[in-house]
Amino acid sequence: MTTVTPRVLEHTCEVALRPNDFDWAGHLNNSVYPQLLETGRWEWGLAHGVDAREDSVVAMVLQLQLDYVQSVDWDPVGRLVVRTSLAEQSAYSFTLAQDVERPDGTVVARGRVRLGLIDRHTKRIHKVNLDTMLEGPGSVA
């Protein structure tokens, strides 16, 4: 598989935590981290002109790697930051690198998500052309 090192496209967003995001031990539940990454991916796309809510071609997760670095302790009104950047691109997929951080910049989790593009109706796979996709509103993602 041929991969290309893409231009750096980064976006940072703040995500509010909810009381039910924490487990009985008082830590942010491990199942919440993929949700944080997904919020970061949506925000990243919107920041770069991609809005998949109305498009027929959408991104689907092909691979998710998630490393838990530090625990996040109970804070039912806390906030975390999700930093998302384009890591690599191939003909049929692209990979985003994502960090989940405390507001002070301390990384609590690191993720890499490889995404492919499919038509939501026909389920056909589409080639990835990020230069076209990230041009602006009405782009495909």
C-alpha positions in Angstrom: 0.0 0.0 0.0 1.4 3.4 -1.0 1.0 6.1 1.6 1.5 9.8 1.3 2.6 12.2 4.0 -0.2 14.8 3.9 -0.1 18.5 4.6 -0.6 19.2 8.3 -4.3 19.8 9.1 -4.9 20.1 12.8 -7.9 21.1 14.9 -8.4 21.3 18.6 -11.8 21.2 20.4 -13.0 21.1 23.9 -15.4 18.4 25.0 -17.6 18.6 28.1 -17.6 15.6 30.4 -20.9 14.2 31.9 -21.4 12.7 35.3 -22.3 9.3 33.7 -18.9 9.3 31.9 -17.2 8.1 35.1 -17.1 4.6 36.5 -17.5 3.4 40.1 -13.8 3.9 40.8 -14.1 7.6 40.0 -12.2 7.4 36.7 -13.3 8.4 33.2 -14.7 5.1 31.8 -12.5 3.6 29.1 -15.6 3.4 26.8 -15.8 7.2 26.8 -12.5 7.7 25.0 -13.6 6.5 21.6 -16.6 8.8 21.9 -14.2 11.7 22.6 -12.2 10.8 19.5 -15.3 10.7 17.4 -16.3 14.2 18.6 -12.8 15.3 17.7 -13.1 13.8 14.2 -16.5 15.5 13.5 -15.1 18.9 14.8 -11.9 18.4 12.6 -14.0 17.7 9.5 -16.3 20.7 10.1 -13.3 23.0 10.8 -11.9 21.9 7.4 -15.2 22.4 5.5 -16.5 18.8 5.5 -20.0 18.2 6.8 -21.1 14.6 6.3 -24.6 15.1 7.8 -26.1 15.6 4.3 -23.6 13.8 2.1 -24.1 10.4 0.6 -20.4 9.5 1.0 -19.3 9.2 4.6 -16.2 8.1 6.5 -16.2 4.8 8.3 -13.7 3.6 10.9 -11.4 0.9 9.5 -9.0 0.7 12.4 -8.7 2.3 15.9 -5.6 2.2 18.0 -6.0 3.8 21.5 -3.4 4.1 24.2 -4.5 5.2 27.7 -1.7 7.3 29.1 -3.1 8.7 32.4 -6.4 8.3 34.2 -8.9 11.2 34.4 -10.4 11.5 37.9 -14.0 12.3 38.7 -15.1 15.7 37.6 -18.8 15.7 36.5 -18.5 19.2 34.9 -14.9 18.8 33.7 -13.6 19.3 30.1 -11.1 17.6 28.0 -9.4 18.8 24.8 -9.2 16.6 21.7 -6.4 17.5 19.3 -6.9 15.9 15.8 -4.5 16.0 12.9 -4.1 14.3 9.6 -1.3 11.7 9.9 -1.3 9.9 6.5 -3.3 9.2 3.3 -3.4 6.3 0.9 -5.6 5.7 -2.2 -8.5 4.3 -0.2 -8.0 5.5 3.4 -6.6 8.3 5.6 -5.4 8.3 9.1 -6.0 10.8 11.9 -3.8 11.1 14.9 -5.7 12.2 18.0 -4.6 13.2 21.5 -7.0 13.6 24.4 -5.6 16.2 26.8 -6.4 17.9 30.1 -7.0 21.7 29.6 -3.3 22.2 30.9 -2.1 20.2 27.9 -1.3 16.9 29.7 -2.0 14.0 27.3 -4.3 11.4 28.9 -4.8 9.2 25.8 -3.4 8.9 22.3 -5.3 7.5 19.3 -4.9 6.8 15.6 -7.9 6.2 13.5 -7.8 4.9 9.9 -10.9 5.9 7.9 -12.3 4.9 4.6 -15.0 6.5 2.5 -18.2 4.7 1.5 -21.5 5.6 -0.1 -24.0 5.3 2.8 -26.7 4.0 0.4 -24.9 1.7 -1.9 -22.0 0.8 0.5 -19.5 1.2 -2.4 -16.0 2.2 -1.4 -14.7 5.5 -2.7 -11.1 6.6 -3.4 -9.8 9.3 -1.0 -8.9 12.6 -2.4 -8.4 14.9 0.6 -7.4 17.9 -1.5 -10.9 17.8 -3.1 -12.6 16.7 0.1 -11.3 19.5 2.2 -11.9 22.3 -0.2 -14.9 23.7 1.7 -18.6 23.5 2.4 -20.4 20.9 0.3 -17.3 18.7 0.1 -17.5 14.9 0.6 -16.5 13.1 3.7 
